[in-house]
Amino acid sequence: MPVQYEIKRSNSMKKTKAINLEEKSLDRLAEVSRSSKISSTLLPREDSKLPEIRQEGQFANEFNKMQDHIFKKPTMQTIMTPETMKKIQMDRQFFSDVITDTMQELQNSGTFTNLLKALSKEKENEMHFYEIIDREEKGRKQIKSLQKQLLNAKKERQVEVQGQNEYIAHLKDQLQELKAKTNMENHFMKKNTELQISQTQKKCNKTEELLLEEIEKLRLKTEEENRIHMEIEMFLKKEQQKLEEKLEFWMEKYDKDTEMKQNELNALKSAKASDLTHLQDLARTLREYEQVIIEDRLEKEKNRKKLQQDTLELRSIIKLQAWWRGTVVRKEIGSFRMPKKDVDDSKDSKGKGKDKDKRRGKK
């Protein structure tokens, strides 16, 4: 849809909403005034003072609110089209029907459920209308976003197709290059293989000639080897005959020598047995002599130790006797008393005797 048409449509919808609200407010004021008159006729005069005052206050408040709402709104020029006039007539007819129904209900039962139902139904219709408008706006936005996405996808697809076309062209160029390269390689390989075949054929011919020459040489060599083999075989047969004769001679000599050596061995064994018995006798006598020598040595050692012990005892006895004599003389025990000079001399002699004893002890 074009943008100008959408703007005009939104402006016309706003104008119709404002007109409908004004008409509803005016009809509501008329309805309230009528209901107040009806209630005043139905109720008794004594009890109708308070409700009349309340209804007049409510009517005055609602009238003031409507005036404020009307005068506060900015004045705008409304273009009355046949469609808007038709809509206004339909709304007036609807309001008149609702008012008549409510008047009848008030007269009959004193309630106004039809009015509430009509209001709720009108609110539902209005909400449904607003929901439709919101869905339409959301649908427009979604369509715009989808159109943008479609354009972006088309652009991306075009870019991708262009890139793929370029890639295909590049691959075609590479294919042409590869074809040319493979043709050149095939031509080169063909020439190369032909050259290799010719070279290998020449080599094979040369090797064949060389092998034939080698075969001839080997044939001559085998003939010479066979001749040499026959000569060596004759020589070896002669040598074998000579060796067999020598073997017989050496076998006879071996038998004779072994017999002679066996006799010598038997004689040596008998001599060894006699020498062994003589040796055993000598060993027995030697052990006896050794036992006698050991006993003699032990006896001599025992006598020597006894002699040493006797000499030590004799010396100790002599020393003990000399000590005792000296003590008896010094202490004048018994009849052993000496004059003074003799005592002095005895002291000197005693000192000399002590020195001698010391010297002997040192020795």
NUFISE-834503 format. One record per residue (C-alpha): residue number from 0; residue in one letter; x, y, z. Coordinates in steps of 0.2 Angstrom, whole numbers, always signed. Layout:
// NUFISE-834503
+------+------+-------+-------+-------+
| lodo | pase |    xx |    yy |    zz |
+------+------+-------+-------+-------+
|  NUM |    a |     X |     Y |     Z |
...
+------+------+-------+-------+-------+
END
This chain:
// NUFISE-834503
+------+------+-------+-------+-------+
| lodo | pase |    xx |    yy |    zz |
+------+------+-------+-------+-------+
|    0 |    m |    +0 |    +0 |    +0 |
|    1 |    p |    +6 |   +18 |    -3 |
|    2 |    v |   +12 |   +29 |   +11 |
|    3 |    q |    +0 |   +43 |    +7 |
|    4 |    y |   -15 |   +32 |    +8 |
|    5 |    e |   -10 |   +25 |   +24 |
|    6 |    i |    -8 |   +42 |   +32 |
|    7 |    k |   -25 |   +48 |   +25 |
|    8 |    r |   -33 |   +32 |   +32 |
|    9 |    s |   -25 |   +34 |   +49 |
|   10 |    n |   -31 |   +53 |   +50 |
|   11 |    s |   -49 |   +48 |   +45 |
|   12 |    m |   -49 |   +34 |   +58 |
|   13 |    k |   -43 |   +46 |   +71 |
|   14 |    k |   -57 |   +59 |   +66 |
|   15 |    t |   -71 |   +46 |   +66 |
|   16 |    k |   -65 |   +40 |   +84 |
|   17 |    a |   -66 |   +58 |   +90 |
|   18 |    i |   -83 |   +60 |   +83 |
|   19 |    n |   -89 |   +44 |   +90 |
|   20 |    l |   -83 |   +48 |  +107 |
|   21 |    e |   -92 |   +65 |  +107 |
|   22 |    e |  -108 |   +57 |  +101 |
|   23 |    k |  -107 |   +44 |  +114 |
|   24 |    s |  -104 |   +56 |  +128 |
|   25 |    l |  -119 |   +67 |  +122 |
|   26 |    d |  -130 |   +52 |  +121 |
|   27 |    r |  -124 |   +46 |  +138 |
|   28 |    l |  -129 |   +63 |  +145 |
|   29 |    a |  -146 |   +62 |  +137 |
|   30 |    e |  -148 |   +45 |  +144 |
|   31 |    v |  -143 |   +50 |  +161 |
|   32 |    s |  -156 |   +64 |  +161 |
|   33 |    r |  -170 |   +53 |  +155 |
|   34 |    s |  -166 |   +40 |  +168 |
|   35 |    s |  -166 |   +53 |  +181 |
|   36 |    k |  -183 |   +59 |  +175 |
|   37 |    i |  -190 |   +42 |  +175 |
|   38 |    s |  -184 |   +38 |  +192 |
|   39 |    s |  -191 |   +54 |  +198 |
|   40 |    t |  -208 |   +49 |  +192 |
|   41 |    l |  -208 |   +31 |  +198 |
|   42 |    l |  -201 |   +35 |  +216 |
|   43 |    p |  -212 |   +44 |  +229 |
|   44 |    r |  -209 |   +63 |  +232 |
|   45 |    e |  -203 |   +60 |  +250 |
|   46 |    d |  -189 |   +48 |  +245 |
|   47 |    s |  -184 |   +56 |  +229 |
|   48 |    k |  -175 |   +71 |  +236 |
|   49 |    l |  -158 |   +62 |  +239 |
|   50 |    p |  -157 |   +53 |  +223 |
|   51 |    e |  -162 |   +68 |  +213 |
|   52 |    i |  -148 |   +78 |  +221 |
|   53 |    r |  -136 |   +64 |  +218 |
|   54 |    q |  -141 |   +62 |  +200 |
|   55 |    e |  -140 |   +81 |  +197 |
|   56 |    g |  -123 |   +81 |  +204 |
|   57 |    q |  -117 |   +66 |  +193 |
|   58 |    f |  -125 |   +74 |  +178 |
|   59 |    a |  -117 |   +91 |  +182 |
|   60 |    n |  -100 |   +82 |  +184 |
|   61 |    e |  -101 |   +72 |  +168 |
|   62 |    f |  -107 |   +88 |  +158 |
|   63 |    n |   -92 |   +98 |  +165 |
|   64 |    k |   -80 |   +84 |  +160 |
|   65 |    m |   -88 |   +83 |  +143 |
|   66 |    q |   -86 |  +101 |  +140 |
|   67 |    d |   -68 |  +101 |  +146 |
|   68 |    h |   -64 |   +87 |  +135 |
|   69 |    i |   -73 |   +95 |  +120 |
|   70 |    f |   -65 |  +113 |  +123 |
|   71 |    k |   -48 |  +106 |  +127 |
|   72 |    k |   -47 |   +96 |  +110 |
|   73 |    p |   -39 |  +107 |   +96 |
|   74 |    t |   -51 |  +112 |   +83 |
|   75 |    m |   -49 |  +104 |   +66 |
|   76 |    q |   -58 |  +104 |   +50 |
|   77 |    t |   -68 |   +88 |   +47 |
|   78 |    i |   -73 |   +84 |   +30 |
|   79 |    m |   -90 |   +76 |   +30 |
|   80 |    t |   -91 |   +62 |   +17 |
|   81 |    p |  -106 |   +51 |   +13 |
|   82 |    e |   -97 |   +36 |   +22 |
|   83 |    t |   -94 |   +46 |   +38 |
|   84 |    m |  -112 |   +52 |   +38 |
|   85 |    k |  -118 |   +34 |   +35 |
|   86 |    k |  -107 |   +29 |   +50 |
|   87 |    i |  -114 |   +43 |   +61 |
|   88 |    q |  -132 |   +38 |   +56 |
|   89 |    m |  -128 |   +20 |   +61 |
|   90 |    d |  -121 |   +24 |   +77 |
|   91 |    r |  -135 |   +36 |   +81 |
|   92 |    q |  -147 |   +22 |   +77 |
|   93 |    f |  -138 |   +10 |   +88 |
|   94 |    f |  -137 |   +22 |  +103 |
|   95 |    s |  -156 |   +25 |  +101 |
|   96 |    d |  -160 |    +7 |  +101 |
|   97 |    v |  -149 |    +4 |  +116 |
|   98 |    i |  -157 |   +19 |  +125 |
|   99 |    t |  -175 |   +12 |  +121 |
|  100 |    d |  -170 |    -5 |  +127 |
|  101 |    t |  -163 |    +2 |  +143 |
|  102 |    m |  -178 |   +13 |  +146 |
|  103 |    q |  -190 |    -2 |  +144 |
|  104 |    e |  -179 |   -12 |  +156 |
|  105 |    l |  -179 |    +2 |  +169 |
|  106 |    q |  -197 |    +3 |  +168 |
|  107 |    n |  -200 |   -16 |  +169 |
|  108 |    s |  -187 |   -22 |  +181 |
|  109 |    g |  -177 |    -6 |  +187 |
|  110 |    t |  -160 |   -13 |  +180 |
|  111 |    f |  -149 |    -8 |  +165 |
|  112 |    t |  -141 |   -24 |  +160 |
|  113 |    n |  -144 |   -21 |  +142 |
|  114 |    l |  -134 |    -5 |  +143 |
|  115 |    l |  -120 |   -14 |  +151 |
|  116 |    k |  -120 |   -28 |  +139 |
|  117 |    a |  -121 |   -16 |  +124 |
|  118 |    l |  -106 |    -6 |  +132 |
|  119 |    s |   -96 |   -22 |  +134 |
|  120 |    k |  -100 |   -28 |  +117 |
|  121 |    e |   -95 |   -11 |  +110 |
|  122 |    k |   -79 |   -12 |  +120 |
|  123 |    e |   -75 |   -29 |  +113 |
|  124 |    n |   -79 |   -24 |   +95 |
|  125 |    e |   -68 |    -9 |   +98 |
|  126 |    m |   -54 |   -19 |  +105 |
|  127 |    h |   -56 |   -32 |   +91 |
|  128 |    f |   -55 |   -17 |   +79 |
|  129 |    y |   -39 |   -11 |   +87 |
|  130 |    e |   -32 |   -28 |   +87 |
|  131 |    i |   -35 |   -30 |   +69 |
|  132 |    i |   -26 |   -13 |   +66 |
|  133 |    d |   -11 |   -19 |   +77 |
|  134 |    r |   -11 |   -35 |   +67 |
|  135 |    e |   -12 |   -25 |   +51 |
|  136 |    e |    +3 |   -14 |   +56 |
|  137 |    k |   +13 |   -29 |   +62 |
|  138 |    g |    +9 |   -37 |   +46 |
|  139 |    r |   +15 |   -22 |   +36 |
|  140 |    k |   +31 |   -21 |   +46 |
|  141 |    q |   +34 |   -40 |   +44 |
|  142 |    i |   +31 |   -38 |   +25 |
|  143 |    k |   +43 |   -23 |   +25 |
|  144 |    s |   +56 |   -33 |   +34 |
|  145 |    l |   +53 |   -48 |   +23 |
|  146 |    q |   +54 |   -37 |    +8 |
|  147 |    k |   +71 |   -31 |   +15 |
|  148 |    q |   +77 |   -48 |   +18 |
|  149 |    l |   +71 |   -54 |    +1 |
|  150 |    l |   +81 |   -39 |    -7 |
|  151 |    n |   +96 |   -43 |    +4 |
|  152 |    a |   +94 |   -62 |    -1 |
|  153 |    k |   +93 |   -57 |   -19 |
|  154 |    k |  +108 |   -46 |   -18 |
|  155 |    e |  +118 |   -60 |    -8 |
|  156 |    r |  +112 |   -72 |   -21 |
|  157 |    q |  +118 |   -61 |   -35 |
|  158 |    v |  +134 |   -58 |   -27 |
|  159 |    e |  +136 |   -77 |   -24 |
|  160 |    v |  +131 |   -81 |   -42 |
|  161 |    q |  +143 |   -68 |   -48 |
|  162 |    g |  +157 |   -76 |   -37 |
|  163 |    q |  +152 |   -93 |   -43 |
|  164 |    n |  +152 |   -87 |   -61 |
|  165 |    e |  +170 |   -80 |   -58 |
|  166 |    y |  +175 |   -96 |   -50 |
|  167 |    i |  +168 |  -106 |   -64 |
|  168 |    a |  +177 |   -95 |   -77 |
|  169 |    h |  +193 |   -97 |   -67 |
|  170 |    l |  +191 |  -116 |   -66 |
|  171 |    k |  +188 |  -116 |   -85 |
|  172 |    d |  +204 |  -106 |   -87 |
|  173 |    q |  +213 |  -118 |   -76 |
|  174 |    l |  +205 |  -133 |   -86 |
|  175 |    q |  +211 |  -125 |  -102 |
|  176 |    e |  +229 |  -123 |   -95 |
|  177 |    l |  +228 |  -141 |   -88 |
|  178 |    k |  +223 |  -147 |  -105 |
|  179 |    a |  +237 |  -138 |  -114 |
|  180 |    k |  +249 |  -144 |  -101 |
|  181 |    t |  +244 |  -162 |  -102 |
|  182 |    n |  +245 |  -161 |  -121 |
|  183 |    m |  +262 |  -155 |  -119 |
|  184 |    e |  +267 |  -167 |  -106 |
|  185 |    n |  +260 |  -181 |  -117 |
|  186 |    h |  +270 |  -176 |  -132 |
|  187 |    f |  +285 |  -174 |  -121 |
|  188 |    m |  +282 |  -191 |  -113 |
|  189 |    k |  +279 |  -199 |  -130 |
|  190 |    k |  +296 |  -193 |  -136 |
|  191 |    n |  +305 |  -197 |  -120 |
|  192 |    t |  +298 |  -215 |  -120 |
|  193 |    e |  +303 |  -217 |  -139 |
|  194 |    l |  +321 |  -211 |  -135 |
|  195 |    q |  +322 |  -222 |  -119 |
|  196 |    i |  +316 |  -237 |  -130 |
|  197 |    s |  +329 |  -234 |  -143 |
|  198 |    q |  +343 |  -231 |  -130 |
|  199 |    t |  +338 |  -247 |  -120 |
|  200 |    q |  +338 |  -257 |  -137 |
|  201 |    k |  +355 |  -251 |  -141 |
|  202 |    k |  +361 |  -255 |  -123 |
|  203 |    c |  +353 |  -272 |  -125 |
|  204 |    n |  +362 |  -275 |  -141 |
|  205 |    k |  +378 |  -270 |  -133 |
|  206 |    t |  +375 |  -281 |  -118 |
|  207 |    e |  +371 |  -296 |  -129 |
|  208 |    e |  +387 |  -294 |  -139 |
|  209 |    l |  +396 |  -293 |  -122 |
|  210 |    l |  +387 |  -308 |  -116 |
|  211 |    l |  +391 |  -318 |  -131 |
|  212 |    e |  +410 |  -314 |  -129 |
|  213 |    e |  +409 |  -318 |  -111 |
|  214 |    i |  +401 |  -335 |  -116 |
|  215 |    e |  +415 |  -339 |  -128 |
|  216 |    k |  +428 |  -335 |  -115 |
|  217 |    l |  +419 |  -346 |  -102 |
|  218 |    r |  +418 |  -360 |  -114 |
|  219 |    l |  +437 |  -359 |  -117 |
|  220 |    k |  +440 |  -357 |   -99 |
|  221 |    t |  +430 |  -373 |   -95 |
|  222 |    e |  +439 |  -383 |  -108 |
|  223 |    e |  +455 |  -378 |  -100 |
|  224 |    e |  +449 |  -381 |   -83 |
|  225 |    n |  +443 |  -399 |   -88 |
|  226 |    r |  +461 |  -402 |   -95 |
|  227 |    i |  +469 |  -396 |   -79 |
|  228 |    h |  +456 |  -407 |   -69 |
|  229 |    m |  +461 |  -422 |   -78 |
|  230 |    e |  +480 |  -419 |   -76 |
|  231 |    i |  +477 |  -416 |   -57 |
|  232 |    e |  +467 |  -431 |   -56 |
|  233 |    m |  +481 |  -442 |   -63 |
|  234 |    f |  +493 |  -434 |   -52 |
|  235 |    l |  +482 |  -437 |   -36 |
|  236 |    k |  +480 |  -455 |   -41 |
|  237 |    k |  +498 |  -457 |   -41 |
|  238 |    e |  +500 |  -448 |   -25 |
|  239 |    q |  +487 |  -459 |   -17 |
|  240 |    q |  +495 |  -475 |   -22 |
|  241 |    k |  +512 |  -468 |   -14 |
|  242 |    l |  +503 |  -463 |    +1 |
|  243 |    e |  +494 |  -480 |    +3 |
|  244 |    e |  +511 |  -489 |    +2 |
|  245 |    k |  +518 |  -477 |   +15 |
|  246 |    l |  +502 |  -480 |   +26 |
|  247 |    e |  +505 |  -499 |   +26 |
|  248 |    f |  +523 |  -496 |   +30 |
|  249 |    w |  +519 |  -484 |   +45 |
|  250 |    m |  +505 |  -496 |   +51 |
|  251 |    e |  +517 |  -510 |   +52 |
|  252 |    k |  +530 |  -499 |   +61 |
|  253 |    y |  +516 |  -493 |   +72 |
|  254 |    d |  +512 |  -510 |   +78 |
|  255 |    k |  +530 |  -515 |   +81 |
|  256 |    d |  +533 |  -499 |   +91 |
|  257 |    t |  +517 |  -500 |  +101 |
|  258 |    e |  +522 |  -518 |  +106 |
|  259 |    m |  +539 |  -513 |  +111 |
|  260 |    k |  +533 |  -498 |  +121 |
|  261 |    q |  +520 |  -509 |  +129 |
|  262 |    n |  +534 |  -520 |  +135 |
|  263 |    e |  +544 |  -505 |  +142 |
|  264 |    l |  +528 |  -498 |  +150 |
|  265 |    n |  +525 |  -515 |  +159 |
|  266 |    a |  +543 |  -515 |  +165 |
|  267 |    l |  +542 |  -497 |  +171 |
|  268 |    k |  +525 |  -501 |  +180 |
|  269 |    s |  +534 |  -516 |  +190 |
|  270 |    a |  +549 |  -504 |  +194 |
|  271 |    k |  +537 |  -491 |  +200 |
|  272 |    a |  +528 |  -504 |  +211 |
|  273 |    s |  +544 |  -509 |  +219 |
|  274 |    d |  +550 |  -491 |  +221 |
|  275 |    l |  +533 |  -487 |  +229 |
|  276 |    t |  +534 |  -500 |  +242 |
|  277 |    h |  +552 |  -495 |  +246 |
|  278 |    l |  +546 |  -477 |  +247 |
|  279 |    q |  +532 |  -482 |  +259 |
|  280 |    d |  +545 |  -490 |  +270 |
|  281 |    l |  +556 |  -475 |  +270 |
|  282 |    a |  +542 |  -464 |  +274 |
|  283 |    r |  +537 |  -475 |  +289 |
|  284 |    t |  +555 |  -474 |  +296 |
|  285 |    l |  +555 |  -456 |  +293 |
|  286 |    r |  +539 |  -453 |  +303 |
|  287 |    e |  +547 |  -464 |  +317 |
|  288 |    y |  +563 |  -453 |  +317 |
|  289 |    e |  +553 |  -437 |  +317 |
|  290 |    q |  +543 |  -443 |  +332 |
|  291 |    v |  +559 |  -448 |  +342 |
|  292 |    i |  +566 |  -431 |  +337 |
|  293 |    i |  +551 |  -422 |  +343 |
|  294 |    e |  +551 |  -431 |  +360 |
|  295 |    d |  +569 |  -428 |  +362 |
|  296 |    r |  +566 |  -409 |  +359 |
|  297 |    l |  +552 |  -409 |  +371 |
|  298 |    e |  +562 |  -417 |  +385 |
|  299 |    k |  +577 |  -405 |  +382 |
|  300 |    e |  +565 |  -390 |  +383 |
|  301 |    k |  +558 |  -397 |  +399 |
|  302 |    n |  +575 |  -399 |  +407 |
|  303 |    r |  +580 |  -382 |  +402 |
|  304 |    k |  +564 |  -374 |  +410 |
|  305 |    k |  +567 |  -384 |  +425 |
|  306 |    l |  +586 |  -378 |  +426 |
|  307 |    q |  +580 |  -360 |  +424 |
|  308 |    q |  +567 |  -363 |  +438 |
|  309 |    d |  +580 |  -370 |  +450 |
|  310 |    t |  +593 |  -356 |  +447 |
|  311 |    l |  +579 |  -343 |  +450 |
|  312 |    e |  +574 |  -351 |  +466 |
|  313 |    l |  +592 |  -352 |  +472 |
|  314 |    r |  +595 |  -334 |  +469 |
|  315 |    s |  +579 |  -329 |  +478 |
|  316 |    i |  +584 |  -340 |  +492 |
|  317 |    i |  +601 |  -332 |  +493 |
|  318 |    k |  +593 |  -315 |  +493 |
|  319 |    l |  +581 |  -319 |  +506 |
|  320 |    q |  +595 |  -326 |  +518 |
|  321 |    a |  +605 |  -311 |  +515 |
|  322 |    w |  +590 |  -299 |  +519 |
|  323 |    w |  +586 |  -309 |  +535 |
|  324 |    r |  +604 |  -309 |  +541 |
|  325 |    g |  +605 |  -290 |  +538 |
|  326 |    t |  +589 |  -287 |  +548 |
|  327 |    v |  +595 |  -298 |  +562 |
|  328 |    v |  +611 |  -288 |  +563 |
|  329 |    r |  +603 |  -271 |  +561 |
|  330 |    k |  +590 |  -274 |  +574 |
|  331 |    e |  +602 |  -284 |  +586 |
|  332 |    i |  +591 |  -299 |  +587 |
|  333 |    g |  +598 |  -313 |  +599 |
|  334 |    s |  +617 |  -313 |  +601 |
|  335 |    f |  +621 |  -304 |  +586 |
|  336 |    r |  +628 |  -288 |  +593 |
|  337 |    m |  +643 |  -278 |  +586 |
|  338 |    p |  +654 |  -264 |  +593 |
|  339 |    k |  +651 |  -247 |  +587 |
|  340 |    k |  +666 |  -247 |  +575 |
|  341 |    d |  +661 |  -263 |  +569 |
|  342 |    v |  +644 |  -255 |  +568 |
|  343 |    d |  +650 |  -241 |  +557 |
|  344 |    d |  +661 |  -253 |  +547 |
|  345 |    s |  +646 |  -264 |  +546 |
|  346 |    k |  +635 |  -249 |  +540 |
|  347 |    d |  +648 |  -245 |  +526 |
|  348 |    s |  +649 |  -263 |  +522 |
|  349 |    k |  +631 |  -264 |  +522 |
|  350 |    g |  +629 |  -249 |  +511 |
|  351 |    k |  +642 |  -257 |  +499 |
|  352 |    g |  +633 |  -274 |  +500 |
|  353 |    k |  +616 |  -265 |  +496 |
|  354 |    d |  +625 |  -257 |  +481 |
|  355 |    k |  +631 |  -274 |  +476 |
|  356 |    d |  +614 |  -281 |  +478 |
|  357 |    k |  +607 |  -267 |  +467 |
|  358 |    r |  +620 |  -270 |  +454 |
|  359 |    r |  +616 |  -288 |  +454 |
|  360 |    g |  +597 |  -285 |  +453 |
|  361 |    k |  +601 |  -273 |  +438 |
|  362 |    k |  +611 |  -286 |  +430 |
+------+------+-------+-------+-------+
END
